[in-house]
């Protein structure tokens, strides 16, 4: 079976299960804000995979496993339980590496990569708001995820500068 279906050649894509936004029997324009959100979520997943690999390469198995768990929950429909888990991870990181102010300079490649993932996460959050299909638990989860990514980047930067 080929992945080539030619069904998207008309500028529409399938988006089943979202009746509020479906325009034509489950088909939706590819430039619809919700499709933009899903594409940004996909981009975030790709960058998180890069972060996971970089952390593994650095020997940071704990942070790598955190990113892996995040990726497993990235496309979950109900993020409430996972928001609580993120908040626990944030509290632990804040305790280990208190942050004062916003870090603007990254000297570590892995930390900078995690920071790029954080900015994609923020863009994903904005895209979800713009799509007007907002699920409050998903917004909270994305907001906490960007906080977690920032703290992970700060922790990597602090513990492995200039690598």
C-alpha beads as a LAMMPS data file, in Angstrom:
LAMMPS data file: protein, C-alpha beads

163 atoms
162 bonds

1 atom types
1 bond types

-500.0 500.0 xlo xhi
-500.0 500.0 ylo yhi
-500.0 500.0 zlo zhi

Masses

1 110.0

Atoms # bond

1 1 1 0.000 0.000 0.000
2 1 1 1.410 3.362 -1.010
3 1 1 1.267 6.521 1.086
4 1 1 0.423 8.382 -2.121
5 1 1 -3.367 8.799 -2.258
6 1 1 -3.670 12.038 -4.262
7 1 1 -6.609 12.905 -1.971
8 1 1 -4.802 16.005 -0.711
9 1 1 -4.004 17.406 -4.131
10 1 1 -7.112 19.608 -4.017
11 1 1 -5.960 21.542 -0.946
12 1 1 -8.118 19.563 1.479
13 1 1 -7.212 16.855 3.970
14 1 1 -9.087 14.352 6.104
15 1 1 -9.737 15.360 9.687
16 1 1 -12.238 12.861 11.128
17 1 1 -13.592 13.226 14.618
18 1 1 -13.609 17.030 14.739
19 1 1 -17.214 17.869 13.730
20 1 1 -16.949 21.534 14.738
21 1 1 -14.380 22.235 12.040
22 1 1 -15.195 19.743 9.309
23 1 1 -16.173 21.591 6.171
24 1 1 -17.085 18.791 3.762
25 1 1 -17.715 15.258 5.046
26 1 1 -14.604 15.144 7.185
27 1 1 -12.492 17.088 4.681
28 1 1 -10.908 20.352 5.755
29 1 1 -8.779 22.954 4.006
30 1 1 -5.067 22.427 4.576
31 1 1 -4.687 26.055 5.624
32 1 1 -7.317 25.755 8.385
33 1 1 -5.921 26.928 11.750
34 1 1 -6.503 23.503 13.311
35 1 1 -4.406 21.844 10.615
36 1 1 -1.723 24.470 11.307
37 1 1 -1.853 23.451 14.974
38 1 1 -1.521 19.748 14.099
39 1 1 1.410 20.518 11.786
40 1 1 3.136 22.514 14.516
41 1 1 2.521 19.667 16.963
42 1 1 4.150 17.316 14.444
43 1 1 7.111 19.710 14.121
44 1 1 7.401 19.827 17.921
45 1 1 7.494 16.026 18.034
46 1 1 10.303 15.999 15.454
47 1 1 12.346 18.491 17.475
48 1 1 11.673 16.621 20.706
49 1 1 13.035 13.493 19.014
50 1 1 16.180 15.475 18.199
51 1 1 16.389 16.588 21.849
52 1 1 15.935 13.017 23.059
53 1 1 18.739 11.788 20.800
54 1 1 21.043 14.658 21.815
55 1 1 20.449 13.968 25.499
56 1 1 21.128 10.261 24.981
57 1 1 24.353 11.132 23.150
58 1 1 25.360 13.347 26.081
59 1 1 24.751 10.449 28.471
60 1 1 21.840 12.251 30.120
61 1 1 19.475 9.303 30.340
62 1 1 17.220 10.923 32.957
63 1 1 16.371 13.955 30.818
64 1 1 16.188 11.777 27.719
65 1 1 13.568 9.601 29.422
66 1 1 11.593 12.727 30.393
67 1 1 11.499 13.813 26.754
68 1 1 10.517 10.298 25.696
69 1 1 7.537 10.345 28.082
70 1 1 6.525 13.784 26.793
71 1 1 6.606 12.484 23.215
72 1 1 4.434 9.519 24.201
73 1 1 1.793 11.917 25.547
74 1 1 2.122 14.601 22.873
75 1 1 -0.923 13.565 20.841
76 1 1 -3.104 12.484 23.803
77 1 1 -6.632 13.837 23.742
78 1 1 -6.870 14.489 27.491
79 1 1 -3.759 15.988 28.995
80 1 1 -5.054 16.784 32.507
81 1 1 -3.277 13.889 34.238
82 1 1 -0.121 14.537 32.260
83 1 1 -0.189 18.241 33.199
84 1 1 0.164 17.192 36.835
85 1 1 3.161 15.024 35.913
86 1 1 4.757 17.957 34.084
87 1 1 4.237 20.180 37.122
88 1 1 6.007 17.603 39.306
89 1 1 8.966 17.518 36.918
90 1 1 9.077 21.323 36.836
91 1 1 9.097 21.514 40.647
92 1 1 11.973 19.029 40.830
93 1 1 14.023 20.924 38.229
94 1 1 13.353 24.288 39.900
95 1 1 14.582 22.831 43.178
96 1 1 17.788 21.504 41.578
97 1 1 18.503 24.560 39.428
98 1 1 16.709 27.709 40.590
99 1 1 16.289 30.171 37.729
100 1 1 16.372 33.917 38.113
101 1 1 15.416 35.755 34.967
102 1 1 15.288 34.576 31.407
103 1 1 18.412 32.942 29.969
104 1 1 19.233 34.420 26.580
105 1 1 22.598 32.889 25.778
106 1 1 23.151 29.209 25.121
107 1 1 26.666 27.785 24.822
108 1 1 25.647 24.124 24.789
109 1 1 24.279 22.573 21.574
110 1 1 21.849 20.288 23.386
111 1 1 20.538 23.138 25.549
112 1 1 20.069 25.300 22.458
113 1 1 18.227 22.463 20.706
114 1 1 15.899 22.056 23.686
115 1 1 15.325 25.800 23.623
116 1 1 14.284 25.602 19.957
117 1 1 11.800 22.889 20.942
118 1 1 10.489 25.274 23.632
119 1 1 9.871 28.007 21.048
120 1 1 8.071 25.525 18.768
121 1 1 5.965 24.481 21.762
122 1 1 4.985 28.131 22.333
123 1 1 4.082 28.473 18.646
124 1 1 2.023 25.289 18.912
125 1 1 0.185 26.765 21.887
126 1 1 -0.594 29.936 19.914
127 1 1 -1.776 27.846 16.945
128 1 1 -4.137 25.900 19.202
129 1 1 -5.621 29.148 20.533
130 1 1 -5.954 30.483 16.977
131 1 1 -7.734 27.310 15.845
132 1 1 -10.607 28.060 18.233
133 1 1 -10.850 24.350 19.015
134 1 1 -9.138 24.900 22.318
135 1 1 -9.283 22.217 24.952
136 1 1 -8.231 23.869 28.240
137 1 1 -6.250 20.822 29.396
138 1 1 -4.271 20.841 26.132
139 1 1 -3.452 24.524 26.557
140 1 1 -2.309 23.973 30.143
141 1 1 -0.238 20.994 29.063
142 1 1 1.510 22.914 26.276
143 1 1 2.133 25.838 28.619
144 1 1 3.698 23.555 31.248
145 1 1 5.660 21.702 28.574
146 1 1 7.315 24.913 27.419
147 1 1 8.215 25.648 31.059
148 1 1 9.687 22.164 31.429
149 1 1 11.697 22.530 28.218
150 1 1 13.091 25.864 29.395
151 1 1 14.174 24.336 32.708
152 1 1 15.696 21.316 30.959
153 1 1 17.704 23.639 28.712
154 1 1 18.873 25.672 31.707
155 1 1 19.836 22.491 33.574
156 1 1 21.785 21.105 30.610
157 1 1 23.491 24.463 30.096
158 1 1 24.449 24.698 33.762
159 1 1 25.770 21.148 34.004
160 1 1 27.427 20.831 30.588
161 1 1 28.461 24.280 29.356
162 1 1 30.267 24.773 26.044
163 1 1 29.571 21.358 24.524

Bonds

1 1 1 2
2 1 2 3
3 1 3 4
4 1 4 5
5 1 5 6
6 1 6 7
7 1 7 8
8 1 8 9
9 1 9 10
10 1 10 11
11 1 11 12
12 1 12 13
13 1 13 14
14 1 14 15
15 1 15 16
16 1 16 17
17 1 17 18
18 1 18 19
19 1 19 20
20 1 20 21
21 1 21 22
22 1 22 23
23 1 23 24
24 1 24 25
25 1 25 26
26 1 26 27
27 1 27 28
28 1 28 29
29 1 29 30
30 1 30 31
31 1 31 32
32 1 32 33
33 1 33 34
34 1 34 35
35 1 35 36
36 1 36 37
37 1 37 38
38 1 38 39
39 1 39 40
40 1 40 41
41 1 41 42
42 1 42 43
43 1 43 44
44 1 44 45
45 1 45 46
46 1 46 47
47 1 47 48
48 1 48 49
49 1 49 50
50 1 50 51
51 1 51 52
52 1 52 53
53 1 53 54
54 1 54 55
55 1 55 56
56 1 56 57
57 1 57 58
58 1 58 59
59 1 59 60
60 1 60 61
61 1 61 62
62 1 62 63
63 1 63 64
64 1 64 65
65 1 65 66
66 1 66 67
67 1 67 68
68 1 68 69
69 1 69 70
70 1 70 71
71 1 71 72
72 1 72 73
73 1 73 74
74 1 74 75
75 1 75 76
76 1 76 77
77 1 77 78
78 1 78 79
79 1 79 80
80 1 80 81
81 1 81 82
82 1 82 83
83 1 83 84
84 1 84 85
85 1 85 86
86 1 86 87
87 1 87 88
88 1 88 89
89 1 89 90
90 1 90 91
91 1 91 92
92 1 92 93
93 1 93 94
94 1 94 95
95 1 95 96
96 1 96 97
97 1 97 98
98 1 98 99
99 1 99 100
100 1 100 101
101 1 101 102
102 1 102 103
103 1 103 104
104 1 104 105
105 1 105 106
106 1 106 107
107 1 107 108
108 1 108 109
109 1 109 110
110 1 110 111
111 1 111 112
112 1 112 113
113 1 113 114
114 1 114 115
115 1 115 116
116 1 116 117
117 1 117 118
118 1 118 119
119 1 119 120
120 1 120 121
121 1 121 122
122 1 122 123
123 1 123 124
124 1 124 125
125 1 125 126
126 1 126 127
127 1 127 128
128 1 128 129
129 1 129 130
130 1 130 131
131 1 131 132
132 1 132 133
133 1 133 134
134 1 134 135
135 1 135 136
136 1 136 137
137 1 137 138
138 1 138 139
139 1 139 140
140 1 140 141
141 1 141 142
142 1 142 143
143 1 143 144
144 1 144 145
145 1 145 146
146 1 146 147
147 1 147 148
148 1 148 149
149 1 149 150
150 1 150 151
151 1 151 152
152 1 152 153
153 1 153 154
154 1 154 155
155 1 155 156
156 1 156 157
157 1 157 158
158 1 158 159
159 1 159 160
160 1 160 161
161 1 161 162
162 1 162 163
